[in-house]
Amino acid sequence: MPDDLADLVAAAKEGDRTAFDALVRATYAETYTLAFRLTGNEEDARDVVQDVYLRAFKGLRRFRGDAQFTTWLYRITANCATTHAGRRARHRHDELIDDAHVPDPHHDRDPEARADNRELRERLQVALAALPPKLRAVVVLRDIYDLPHEAIAKELDITETAAKVRLHRARRRLREDLFPLPDEERARAV
Amino acid sequence: VRFDDDRLSALLSDVADGTVDPDAADLVALEHDLRFQAELVQYRKLLRALHSLRLEVVDPGPALADEVLALVDEGLERHGVRSVVTSRRLAYLAAATAAGVGSAFVLARRRAA
């Protein structure tokens, strides 16, 4: 965590509201990105982000600093996204939109790599969006955000074994979707 | 050695991300089966691509930060109003209790007199 973020966290923990505002401004885009990847649509992602910071504000004093602040936020985001999905399922009985439009992300690093991998990343984002939400959540948290299985299981309210099984299934679907082997391509064509 | 599909998929993706070292039998199978090797390469590509998404940020626009901060303010305000109401209730209860105790004391003294 950069020092300035650590300083902001320390000040916000002491009740400095300006520091908390600065923390929100420094991290909200990343939090939104994760929320968007978990929920698959913009409207839900915005709702989740609001819940996340409200919860973070209330719980900041309990943040012990043994993990990075951003990791702590990711865990809250995962938990809020799960709660939000459950609420949606109870009230509206509609599926999370799996094939939602994925807006172009803003690339701001390494233009050469950007050009080389852009197509693959775009296909990957589409494939991720097409995964069932339960599989998507695990692969996003593990393989993009590096959360350990234990943390993922806790925030999604599932067992560690279930988290691992979902991860394997998600990776397999993505692999078959993005890099099908010849026999898989033939099977798909039939 | 043949793997069932789930075990194969689990093993290959775990080998690709470095969390599992295949045992000797699995290693032999992996090294002698071109399909397994091809799949392993694809898993490695997939994991690299997934990691690369970590650097990408979807911009929600600056309005979201303002919305979040307004919501926190609203929450604080509600909490503040609740605190004021709670303090008033407590003060009222304390006053009512004190008045009740005082009245009981006066009545008791009158009866005694």
Interface residues (C-beta under 8 A of the other chain):
Chain A: F20 D21 V24 R25 Y28 A29 E30 Y32 T33 F36 R37 E42 A45 R46 V49 Q50 Y53 L54 F57 K58 P103 P105 H106 H107 D108 R109 A113 N117 L120 R121 L124 Q125 V139 D143 I144 Y145 D146 K164 L167 H168 R169 R171 R172 L174 R175 L178 F179 L181
Chain B: D6 S9 A10 S13 D14 D17 R35 A38 E39 Q42 Y43 K45 L46 L47 A49 L50 H51 S52 L53 R54 L55 E56 V57 V58 D59 P60 L64 A65 E67 V68 L69 L71 V72 G75
